[in-house]
Amino acid sequence: MSQIVVSVVDIKDEDVKTLWDRFVGMYPETGHHHFSGYLKAIEEAFSHDLICLMASNKTTGEVKGVLPLVGIRSRIFGDSLTSIPFYNYGGPLYDTDVTLKALVSYAKSLKNEGGYRTLQLRCVNADAGDLGLGVETHKACLVLELPDSPSKLGAGNAKKRAKLRSQCRLAERKAEELNCKIEQRFGTSNDLLNDFYSVFSQHMHSLGTPVYGKSFFESVMKHIDSVITVVYWDNKPVACGWLFVHGSRVSIPWASALKSTNPYSVNSYMYYNILSKCIEEGRKTFDFGRSTINAGTYKFKLQWGAEPVQCYWYNDTSDVSPGHSEVHAQQQEKFSLAVKCWKLLPLFVANLVGPPIIKNVP
């Protein structure tokens, strides 16, 4: 008989929060976004149901595993239970397969009892593959072990690295030719947050994607150790990145550059400065975040020397109708049409109506 018991806990309780974060800290490779601060930011900004599962030894009370879940209720997109939406990493953290099975089994029961259409666990290992779940493997996170010098940044031989550095300096050369000023700032001020959001919202609009509300980023800044970076071209914000800082590891969950700056490689300029700063500060690992495998962003991250970490998105879904593939194809057509229509909206309208929509898309 298993000695593992799973229960729903409240991480607002200081004692529970301490136990939770202490356990998460034991999993530096996979638990980046499981810390209580990341979860509180979602709950505070979006008012979604936060369900934190903790597995413990029924005799000793020792924590053996955790699984954070976010319940989203949406008439448009359906009700979903996800670990973890809005960030790059999720899924259960656990000591043994017995604990993993107990956590997943409990999550499945919550999904069924709560009437959720889907349960999705966004993992970076294949351990849950034998638990009767479907799996998607179209995504990967790109992670770079930082060299000891910016001159060593880049994949391939010295010639390829030199070419990359030259590309990164293109923005400076163009600015000089045009008698413009280019600079990059780092910090946590409200001014930087406003400039970050200005660039980020414009970029999302150009992609035909609704943007998160600024209140979400305000909550993230409140609960998570973050640094904002913004690139200014002639004193106007044109590129931005949001950095999570955890010990020797830095990750960039959100980054954008205005399309008008593409000919000047401002995005490469920004990333080179970010990586150089990380190296100067003695950071060891840089996480470029998640991309669809072989997409443009995936290839962009590879050129810096990053290595892919396969994502395994495990699904337990109630949508198993015979015509599911045909329905999925129809949904993709509708999505493409929605993207085209969204791009036609004025920016201020998109920024107004986008946040209530995107908060329900895990």
One Martini backbone bead per residue (centre of mass of N, CA, C, O) as a GRO file, in nm:
protein
  362
    1MET     BB    1   0.096   0.036   0.022
    2SER     BB    2   0.083   0.359  -0.010
    3GLN     BB    3   0.253   0.651   0.147
    4ILE     BB    4   0.096   0.845  -0.041
    5VAL     BB    5  -0.036   1.180  -0.006
    6VAL     BB    6  -0.287   1.393  -0.148
    7SER     BB    7  -0.318   1.758  -0.147
    8VAL     BB    8  -0.468   2.062  -0.098
    9VAL     BB    9  -0.301   2.375  -0.094
   10ASP     BB   10  -0.206   2.690   0.071
   11ILE     BB   11   0.031   2.937  -0.030
   12LYS     BB   12  -0.057   3.167   0.173
   13ASP     BB   13   0.061   2.998   0.370
   14GLU     BB   14   0.362   3.026   0.513
   15ASP     BB   15   0.430   2.729   0.573
   16VAL     BB   16   0.358   2.619   0.296
   17LYS     BB   17   0.538   2.802   0.128
   18THR     BB   18   0.804   2.701   0.248
   19LEU     BB   19   0.774   2.405   0.165
   20TRP     BB   20   0.734   2.448  -0.134
   21ASP     BB   21   0.995   2.614  -0.206
   22ARG     BB   22   1.195   2.409  -0.096
   23PHE     BB   23   1.125   2.184  -0.293
   24VAL     BB   24   1.160   2.334  -0.562
   25GLY     BB   25   1.471   2.400  -0.507
   26MET     BB   26   1.550   2.084  -0.577
   27TYR     BB   27   1.460   2.172  -0.902
   28PRO     BB   28   1.647   2.357  -1.115
   29GLU     BB   29   1.569   2.224  -1.410
   30THR     BB   30   1.219   2.225  -1.366
   31GLY     BB   31   1.126   2.460  -1.124
   32HIS     BB   32   1.117   2.767  -1.213
   33HIS     BB   33   0.768   2.810  -1.210
   34HIS     BB   34   0.681   2.685  -0.908
   35PHE     BB   35   0.696   2.913  -0.750
   36SER     BB   36   0.483   3.104  -0.569
   37GLY     BB   37   0.515   3.377  -0.722
   38TYR     BB   38   0.418   3.280  -1.002
   39LEU     BB   39   0.131   3.196  -0.904
   40LYS     BB   40   0.036   3.464  -0.778
   41ALA     BB   41   0.041   3.633  -1.038
   42ILE     BB   42  -0.189   3.485  -1.179
   43GLU     BB   43  -0.410   3.514  -0.964
   44GLU     BB   44  -0.404   3.827  -0.942
   45ALA     BB   45  -0.444   3.905  -1.254
   46PHE     BB   46  -0.685   3.667  -1.341
   47SER     BB   47  -0.857   3.492  -1.128
   48HIS     BB   48  -0.774   3.213  -1.114
   49ASP     BB   49  -0.756   2.887  -1.034
   50LEU     BB   50  -0.557   2.773  -0.763
   51ILE     BB   51  -0.401   2.442  -0.766
   52CYS     BB   52  -0.224   2.285  -0.497
   53LEU     BB   53  -0.025   2.003  -0.502
   54MET     BB   54   0.060   1.774  -0.229
   55ALA     BB   55   0.305   1.533  -0.157
   56SER     BB   56   0.311   1.289   0.113
   57ASN     BB   57   0.402   1.133   0.393
   58LYS     BB   58   0.174   0.984   0.607
   59THR     BB   59   0.380   0.954   0.849
   60THR     BB   60   0.597   1.212   0.832
   61GLY     BB   61   0.516   1.460   0.615
   62GLU     BB   62   0.696   1.452   0.384
   63VAL     BB   63   0.786   1.598   0.102
   64LYS     BB   64   0.746   1.451  -0.250
   65GLY     BB   65   0.545   1.660  -0.403
   66VAL     BB   66   0.437   1.876  -0.686
   67LEU     BB   67   0.127   2.044  -0.834
   68PRO     BB   68   0.049   2.298  -1.037
   69LEU     BB   69  -0.277   2.451  -1.098
   70VAL     BB   70  -0.485   2.601  -1.361
   71GLY     BB   71  -0.811   2.726  -1.368
   72ILE     BB   72  -1.008   2.767  -1.671
   73ARG     BB   73  -1.293   2.966  -1.757
   74SER     BB   74  -1.449   2.922  -2.092
   75ARG     BB   75  -1.677   2.975  -2.347
   76ILE     BB   76  -1.475   2.983  -2.589
   77PHE     BB   77  -1.223   2.764  -2.496
   78GLY     BB   78  -1.283   2.635  -2.246
   79ASP     BB   79  -1.211   2.414  -1.989
   80SER     BB   80  -0.900   2.432  -1.799
   81LEU     BB   81  -0.609   2.232  -1.687
   82THR     BB   82  -0.290   2.377  -1.595
   83SER     BB   83   0.079   2.294  -1.615
   84ILE     BB   84   0.177   2.600  -1.685
   85PRO     BB   85   0.057   2.891  -1.756
   86PHE     BB   86   0.242   3.165  -1.924
   87TYR     BB   87   0.481   2.975  -1.912
   88ASN     BB   88   0.746   2.731  -1.971
   89TYR     BB   89   0.690   2.571  -1.696
   90GLY     BB   90   0.584   2.241  -1.567
   91GLY     BB   91   0.443   2.020  -1.376
   92PRO     BB   92   0.573   1.775  -1.193
   93LEU     BB   93   0.726   1.726  -0.873
   94TYR     BB   94   0.948   1.445  -0.778
   95ASP     BB   95   1.097   1.148  -0.641
   96THR     BB   96   0.893   0.930  -0.763
   97ASP     BB   97   0.678   0.735  -0.945
   98VAL     BB   98   0.466   0.716  -0.723
   99THR     BB   99   0.423   1.020  -0.694
  100LEU     BB  100   0.351   1.083  -0.984
  101LYS     BB  101   0.098   0.904  -0.999
  102ALA     BB  102  -0.057   1.046  -0.770
  103LEU     BB  103  -0.070   1.330  -0.894
  104VAL     BB  104  -0.205   1.259  -1.166
  105SER     BB  105  -0.454   1.118  -1.052
  106TYR     BB  106  -0.560   1.366  -0.901
  107ALA     BB  107  -0.582   1.553  -1.147
  108LYS     BB  108  -0.787   1.382  -1.301
  109SER     BB  109  -1.012   1.402  -1.086
  110LEU     BB  110  -1.038   1.712  -1.099
  111LYS     BB  111  -1.117   1.728  -1.393
  112ASN     BB  112  -1.378   1.558  -1.372
  113GLU     BB  113  -1.518   1.703  -1.126
  114GLY     BB  114  -1.485   2.004  -1.267
  115GLY     BB  115  -1.543   1.988  -1.590
  116TYR     BB  116  -1.298   1.965  -1.758
  117ARG     BB  117  -1.176   1.922  -2.078
  118THR     BB  118  -0.871   1.973  -1.981
  119LEU     BB  119  -0.540   1.827  -1.926
  120GLN     BB  120  -0.216   1.994  -1.874
  121LEU     BB  121   0.134   1.890  -1.885
  122ARG     BB  122   0.436   2.090  -1.879
  123CYS     BB  123   0.709   1.919  -1.970
  124VAL     BB  124   1.083   1.806  -1.959
  125ASN     BB  125   0.977   1.503  -1.953
  126ALA     BB  126   0.890   1.137  -2.001
  127ASP     BB  127   0.764   1.009  -1.729
  128ALA     BB  128   0.436   1.027  -1.815
  129GLY     BB  129   0.409   0.808  -2.057
  130ASP     BB  130   0.263   0.563  -1.856
  131LEU     BB  131  -0.037   0.731  -1.778
  132GLY     BB  132  -0.252   0.770  -2.021
  133LEU     BB  133  -0.132   1.001  -2.205
  134GLY     BB  134  -0.109   1.239  -2.412
  135VAL     BB  135   0.132   1.382  -2.662
  136GLU     BB  136   0.340   1.671  -2.713
  137THR     BB  137   0.648   1.762  -2.938
  138HIS     BB  138   0.666   2.078  -3.072
  139LYS     BB  139   0.844   2.168  -2.828
  140ALA     BB  140   1.119   2.389  -2.707
  141CYS     BB  141   1.386   2.460  -2.507
  142LEU     BB  142   1.645   2.713  -2.488
  143VAL     BB  143   1.982   2.642  -2.369
  144LEU     BB  144   2.259   2.830  -2.220
  145GLU     BB  145   2.591   2.789  -2.158
  146LEU     BB  146   2.790   3.015  -2.045
  147PRO     BB  147   3.052   3.178  -2.116
  148ASP     BB  148   3.346   3.374  -2.020
  149SER     BB  149   3.283   3.527  -2.304
  150PRO     BB  150   3.139   3.714  -2.555
  151SER     BB  151   3.337   3.604  -2.784
  152LYS     BB  152   3.194   3.296  -2.740
  153LEU     BB  153   2.949   3.356  -2.877
  154GLY     BB  154   2.808   3.100  -3.044
  155ALA     BB  155   2.784   2.899  -3.309
  156GLY     BB  156   3.052   2.733  -3.395
  157ASN     BB  157   3.297   2.887  -3.525
  158ALA     BB  158   3.482   3.172  -3.527
  159LYS     BB  159   3.355   3.284  -3.788
  160LYS     BB  160   3.056   3.267  -3.696
  161ARG     BB  161   3.088   3.441  -3.443
  162ALA     BB  162   3.182   3.697  -3.591
  163LYS     BB  163   2.925   3.731  -3.759
  164LEU     BB  164   2.736   3.771  -3.521
  165ARG     BB  165   2.873   4.024  -3.403
  166SER     BB  166   2.831   4.196  -3.655
  167GLN     BB  167   2.523   4.188  -3.645
  168CYS     BB  168   2.503   4.322  -3.358
  169ARG     BB  169   2.653   4.599  -3.472
  170LEU     BB  170   2.463   4.716  -3.689
  171ALA     BB  171   2.295   4.918  -3.523
  172GLU     BB  172   2.531   5.108  -3.457
  173ARG     BB  173   2.611   5.176  -3.749
  174LYS     BB  174   2.336   5.290  -3.838
  175ALA     BB  175   2.313   5.510  -3.626
  176GLU     BB  176   2.564   5.661  -3.720
  177GLU     BB  177   2.476   5.715  -4.013
  178LEU     BB  178   2.190   5.857  -3.900
  179ASN     BB  179   2.238   6.018  -3.639
  180CYS     BB  180   2.176   5.818  -3.400
  181LYS     BB  181   2.050   5.689  -3.097
  182ILE     BB  182   2.170   5.399  -2.912
  183GLU     BB  183   2.015   5.218  -2.635
  184GLN     BB  184   2.043   5.025  -2.321
  185ARG     BB  185   1.820   4.932  -2.061
  186PHE     BB  186   1.816   4.857  -1.705
  187GLY     BB  187   1.536   4.746  -1.485
  188THR     BB  188   1.230   4.847  -1.256
  189SER     BB  189   1.076   5.071  -1.365
  190ASN     BB  190   0.792   5.225  -1.477
  191ASP     BB  191   0.910   5.332  -1.738
  192LEU     BB  192   1.006   5.058  -1.844
  193LEU     BB  193   0.734   4.920  -1.836
  194ASN     BB  194   0.594   5.107  -2.037
  195ASP     BB  195   0.795   5.057  -2.273
  196PHE     BB  196   0.761   4.759  -2.288
  197TYR     BB  197   0.451   4.759  -2.348
  198SER     BB  198   0.460   4.919  -2.605
  199VAL     BB  199   0.623   4.711  -2.770
  200PHE     BB  200   0.472   4.447  -2.707
  201SER     BB  201   0.189   4.533  -2.815
  202GLN     BB  202   0.275   4.596  -3.105
  203HIS     BB  203   0.388   4.316  -3.173
  204MET     BB  204   0.132   4.149  -3.119
  205HIS     BB  205  -0.041   4.297  -3.327
  206SER     BB  206   0.139   4.220  -3.578
  207LEU     BB  207   0.066   3.901  -3.519
  208GLY     BB  208  -0.244   3.870  -3.419
  209THR     BB  209  -0.220   3.908  -3.092
  210PRO     BB  210  -0.318   3.914  -2.795
  211VAL     BB  211  -0.263   4.099  -2.500
  212TYR     BB  212  -0.149   4.145  -2.213
  213GLY     BB  213  -0.194   4.299  -1.941
  214LYS     BB  214  -0.024   4.517  -1.743
  215SER     BB  215  -0.108   4.384  -1.471
  216PHE     BB  216   0.054   4.128  -1.505
  217PHE     BB  217   0.340   4.262  -1.496
  218GLU     BB  218   0.298   4.388  -1.218
  219SER     BB  219   0.273   4.116  -1.071
  220VAL     BB  220   0.540   3.997  -1.155
  221MET     BB  221   0.718   4.219  -1.027
  222LYS     BB  222   0.611   4.172  -0.734
  223HIS     BB  223   0.680   3.833  -0.719
  224ILE     BB  224   0.937   3.858  -0.919
  225ASP     BB  225   1.261   3.834  -1.011
  226SER     BB  226   1.317   4.123  -1.213
  227VAL     BB  227   1.415   4.242  -1.549
  228ILE     BB  228   1.426   4.521  -1.758
  229THR     BB  229   1.457   4.572  -2.118
  230VAL     BB  230   1.550   4.858  -2.332
  231VAL     BB  231   1.544   4.984  -2.660
  232TYR     BB  232   1.677   5.288  -2.806
  233TRP     BB  233   1.567   5.492  -3.085
  234ASP     BB  234   1.588   5.804  -3.067
  235ASN     BB  235   1.430   5.775  -2.774
  236LYS     BB  236   1.277   5.514  -2.876
  237PRO     BB  237   1.101   5.238  -2.826
  238VAL     BB  238   1.192   4.902  -3.001
  239ALA     BB  239   1.289   4.707  -2.762
  240CYS     BB  240   1.236   4.400  -2.555
  241GLY     BB  241   1.278   4.255  -2.214
  242TRP     BB  242   1.221   3.976  -1.986
  243LEU     BB  243   1.372   3.896  -1.668
  244PHE     BB  244   1.463   3.611  -1.496
  245VAL     BB  245   1.605   3.577  -1.161
  246HIS     BB  246   1.796   3.271  -1.054
  247GLY     BB  247   2.075   3.313  -0.962
  248SER     BB  248   2.259   3.167  -1.228
  249ARG     BB  249   1.975   3.209  -1.367
  250VAL     BB  250   1.843   3.317  -1.688
  251SER     BB  251   1.532   3.440  -1.825
  252ILE     BB  252   1.315   3.489  -2.136
  253PRO     BB  253   0.974   3.506  -2.180
  254TRP     BB  254   0.988   3.814  -2.302
  255ALA     BB  255   1.005   3.943  -2.646
  256SER     BB  256   1.066   4.246  -2.851
  257ALA     BB  257   1.037   4.387  -3.194
  258LEU     BB  258   1.016   4.607  -3.420
  259LYS     BB  259   0.986   4.576  -3.759
  260SER     BB  260   1.144   4.844  -3.836
  261THR     BB  261   1.429   4.709  -3.709
  262ASN     BB  262   1.522   4.461  -3.878
  263PRO     BB  263   1.745   4.588  -4.076
  264TYR     BB  264   1.929   4.647  -3.789
  265SER     BB  265   1.939   4.419  -3.570
  266VAL     BB  266   1.817   4.487  -3.279
  267ASN     BB  267   1.767   4.211  -3.152
  268SER     BB  268   2.065   4.120  -3.148
  269TYR     BB  269   2.170   4.352  -2.984
  270MET     BB  270   2.006   4.290  -2.730
  271TYR     BB  271   2.104   3.997  -2.675
  272TYR     BB  272   2.403   4.059  -2.650
  273ASN     BB  273   2.375   4.245  -2.402
  274ILE     BB  274   2.243   4.042  -2.216
  275LEU     BB  275   2.463   3.821  -2.224
  276SER     BB  276   2.698   4.000  -2.136
  277LYS     BB  277   2.579   4.074  -1.859
  278CYS     BB  278   2.562   3.787  -1.750
  279ILE     BB  279   2.865   3.730  -1.763
  280GLU     BB  280   2.958   3.971  -1.584
  281GLU     BB  281   2.770   3.853  -1.334
  282GLY     BB  282   2.814   3.522  -1.335
  283ARG     BB  283   2.641   3.366  -1.501
  284LYS     BB  284   2.556   3.031  -1.636
  285THR     BB  285   2.247   3.053  -1.739
  286PHE     BB  286   2.044   3.065  -2.047
  287ASP     BB  287   1.693   3.113  -2.109
  288PHE     BB  288   1.505   3.149  -2.411
  289GLY     BB  289   1.284   2.951  -2.420
  290ARG     BB  290   1.003   2.884  -2.610
  291SER     BB  291   0.962   2.678  -2.912
  292THR     BB  292   0.900   2.592  -3.218
  293ILE     BB  293   1.017   2.359  -3.404
  294ASN     BB  294   1.190   2.527  -3.666
  295ALA     BB  295   1.140   2.798  -3.614
  296GLY     BB  296   1.257   3.112  -3.620
  297THR     BB  297   1.314   3.135  -3.310
  298TYR     BB  298   1.470   2.872  -3.285
  299LYS     BB  299   1.706   2.952  -3.479
  300PHE     BB  300   1.793   3.207  -3.330
  301LYS     BB  301   1.880   3.055  -3.065
  302LEU     BB  302   2.090   2.857  -3.187
  303GLN     BB  303   2.312   3.072  -3.279
  304TRP     BB  304   2.414   3.104  -2.964
  305GLY     BB  305   2.432   2.783  -2.857
  306ALA     BB  306   2.180   2.654  -2.797
  307GLU     BB  307   1.994   2.394  -2.635
  308PRO     BB  308   1.760   2.160  -2.664
  309VAL     BB  309   1.452   2.109  -2.470
  310GLN     BB  310   1.225   1.889  -2.447
  311CYS     BB  311   0.878   1.893  -2.478
  312TYR     BB  312   0.603   1.760  -2.267
  313TRP     BB  313   0.259   1.748  -2.350
  314TYR     BB  314   0.021   1.640  -2.138
  315ASN     BB  315  -0.302   1.474  -2.213
  316ASP     BB  316  -0.643   1.508  -2.081
  317THR     BB  317  -0.926   1.444  -2.284
  318SER     BB  318  -1.277   1.474  -2.384
  319ASP     BB  319  -1.185   1.506  -2.693
  320VAL     BB  320  -1.281   1.194  -2.881
  321SER     BB  321  -1.388   1.237  -3.146
  322PRO     BB  322  -1.377   1.115  -3.467
  323GLY     BB  323  -1.375   1.435  -3.583
  324HIS     BB  324  -1.124   1.589  -3.458
  325SER     BB  325  -0.938   1.658  -3.702
  326GLU     BB  326  -1.148   1.825  -3.855
  327VAL     BB  327  -1.197   2.029  -3.630
  328HIS     BB  328  -0.904   2.128  -3.611
  329ALA     BB  329  -0.890   2.240  -3.899
  330GLN     BB  330  -1.118   2.447  -3.859
  331GLN     BB  331  -0.980   2.600  -3.628
  332GLN     BB  332  -0.733   2.693  -3.793
  333GLU     BB  333  -0.892   2.865  -3.992
  334LYS     BB  334  -1.015   3.053  -3.780
  335PHE     BB  335  -0.745   3.154  -3.667
  336SER     BB  336  -0.636   3.286  -3.925
  337LEU     BB  337  -0.871   3.486  -3.948
  338ALA     BB  338  -0.833   3.623  -3.671
  339VAL     BB  339  -0.552   3.737  -3.723
  340LYS     BB  340  -0.628   3.922  -3.960
  341CYS     BB  341  -0.839   4.087  -3.802
  342TRP     BB  342  -0.660   4.187  -3.566
  343LYS     BB  343  -0.464   4.363  -3.744
  344LEU     BB  344  -0.706   4.575  -3.818
  345LEU     BB  345  -0.698   4.684  -3.555
  346PRO     BB  346  -0.664   4.914  -3.350
  347LEU     BB  347  -0.443   4.932  -3.101
  348PHE     BB  348  -0.631   5.041  -2.870
  349VAL     BB  349  -0.839   4.817  -2.907
  350ALA     BB  350  -0.659   4.569  -2.868
  351ASN     BB  351  -0.564   4.660  -2.574
  352LEU     BB  352  -0.859   4.644  -2.457
  353VAL     BB  353  -0.972   4.344  -2.564
  354GLY     BB  354  -0.734   4.138  -2.525
  355PRO     BB  355  -0.692   4.059  -2.219
  356PRO     BB  356  -0.976   3.906  -2.172
  357ILE     BB  357  -0.888   3.683  -2.376
  358ILE     BB  358  -0.585   3.579  -2.314
  359LYS     BB  359  -0.635   3.481  -2.013
  360ASN     BB  360  -0.795   3.209  -2.150
  361VAL     BB  361  -0.506   3.126  -2.277
  362PRO     BB  362  -0.272   2.874  -2.195
   0.00000   0.00000   0.00000
